[in-house]
Amino acid sequence: MAKQKQKAVDIKQIVLRMLFIGFVLYALYHLATQQVSMIQKQKTVKECESMISAAKAENARLNEELELVNTDEYKEQKARELLGYVKGDERIYIDVTK
């Protein structure tokens, strides 16, 4: 009878140890997958932050250009470049060697 109790206790200990080992393996698996997921999320965050900084730089450039567009000098320059306008007292020279 003592041997049966000893075997029952041994089986109980083995089952408990196996359950503990199973729990530890389960926890390690989930920790590993969470770590991989966190690394991927951090990479995505860095990409988004770089996109945001690029968009902010582009926004600043466009704001500067918008301020420039509202000046008379810019309007005059574009009229000369795109439309070929000149002032009344100016002479135009065309380089024919090109």
Backbone torsions as a table, in degrees:
resi	resn	phi	psi	omega
1	MET	NA	-36.7	178.7
2	ALA	-65.9	-34.8	178.3
3	LYS	-68.1	-37.2	179.1
4	GLN	-66.5	-40.9	177.2
5	LYS	-64.5	-40.4	180.0
6	GLN	-64.7	-41.7	178.6
7	LYS	-66.2	-39.7	178.5
8	ALA	-63.7	-41.3	178.6
9	VAL	-67.1	-41.9	178.7
10	ASP	-62.7	-43.4	178.8
11	ILE	-64.1	-40.7	179.1
12	LYS	-63.3	-42.6	178.7
13	GLN	-65.8	-39.9	179.0
14	ILE	-64.0	-44.3	179.5
15	VAL	-63.6	-43.7	178.6
16	LEU	-62.7	-42.0	178.1
17	ARG	-64.5	-41.2	178.7
18	MET	-64.9	-41.1	176.9
19	LEU	-63.1	-42.0	178.4
20	PHE	-63.0	-45.6	178.5
21	ILE	-62.8	-41.4	177.0
22	GLY	-61.4	-42.6	178.6
23	PHE	-64.0	-42.9	179.6
24	VAL	-62.9	-44.4	178.2
25	LEU	-62.7	-41.7	177.4
26	TYR	-60.7	-45.5	179.8
27	ALA	-64.3	-42.7	179.0
28	LEU	-63.3	-40.8	178.0
29	TYR	-60.3	-47.4	-179.3
30	HIS	-68.1	-35.2	175.5
31	LEU	-63.9	-41.6	179.9
32	ALA	-65.2	-45.4	-179.9
33	THR	-66.9	-35.1	177.1
34	GLN	-66.6	-38.3	178.8
35	GLN	-63.9	-44.9	178.2
36	VAL	-61.6	-43.9	178.6
37	SER	-61.8	-41.3	179.3
38	MET	-65.5	-39.2	178.8
39	ILE	-63.4	-42.9	178.2
40	GLN	-64.2	-41.4	179.2
41	LYS	-65.1	-40.1	178.4
42	GLN	-64.2	-38.5	177.1
43	LYS	-63.8	-43.0	178.2
44	THR	-63.2	-41.0	179.1
45	VAL	-62.8	-43.8	179.5
46	LYS	-63.2	-40.8	177.6
47	GLU	-62.8	-42.9	179.2
48	CYS	-65.3	-39.7	178.4
49	GLU	-64.6	-39.3	177.9
50	SER	-67.6	-37.2	176.6
51	MET	-65.3	-39.1	178.7
52	ILE	-65.1	-43.9	-179.9
53	SER	-65.8	-37.6	176.7
54	ALA	-65.1	-40.6	178.8
55	ALA	-66.8	-36.5	177.4
56	LYS	-65.9	-41.1	178.3
57	ALA	-63.9	-43.5	177.7
58	GLU	-63.3	-39.8	178.6
59	ASN	-63.8	-42.3	178.0
60	ALA	-63.6	-42.6	178.1
61	ARG	-61.9	-43.2	-179.9
62	LEU	-67.3	-35.7	176.5
63	ASN	-65.0	-40.7	176.4
64	GLU	-63.0	-42.9	179.3
65	GLU	-65.2	-37.2	178.3
66	LEU	-63.6	-41.1	176.4
67	GLU	-64.0	-38.7	179.4
68	LEU	-67.6	-37.8	-177.4
69	VAL	-61.8	-31.1	-177.2
70	ASN	-80.1	-0.2	179.9
71	THR	-90.0	153.2	179.0
72	ASP	-67.8	-34.7	179.9
73	GLU	-61.4	-41.8	179.7
74	TYR	-64.7	-43.3	179.9
75	LYS	-62.9	-42.0	179.0
76	GLU	-64.6	-43.2	-180.0
77	GLN	-61.2	-45.2	-179.5
78	LYS	-67.5	-36.5	177.4
79	ALA	-63.9	-38.5	178.3
80	ARG	-69.7	-44.8	-175.8
81	GLU	-71.6	-49.0	-171.9
82	LEU	-88.4	-35.1	-174.2
83	LEU	-105.7	-9.8	178.1
84	GLY	76.3	20.5	-179.5
85	TYR	-71.4	147.0	174.6
86	VAL	-136.8	160.6	175.4
87	LYS	-77.6	160.0	-174.8
88	GLY	-62.7	-32.1	-176.8
89	ASP	-97.8	11.8	-179.4
90	GLU	-96.7	150.9	174.5
91	ARG	-114.0	142.6	179.7
92	ILE	-105.9	130.6	176.1
93	TYR	-113.6	131.6	-179.6
94	ILE	-110.8	127.8	179.4
95	ASP	-83.8	109.9	-177.2
96	VAL	-89.9	-1.8	-178.0
97	THR	-81.4	-9.7	-178.6
98	LYS	-84.2	NA	NA
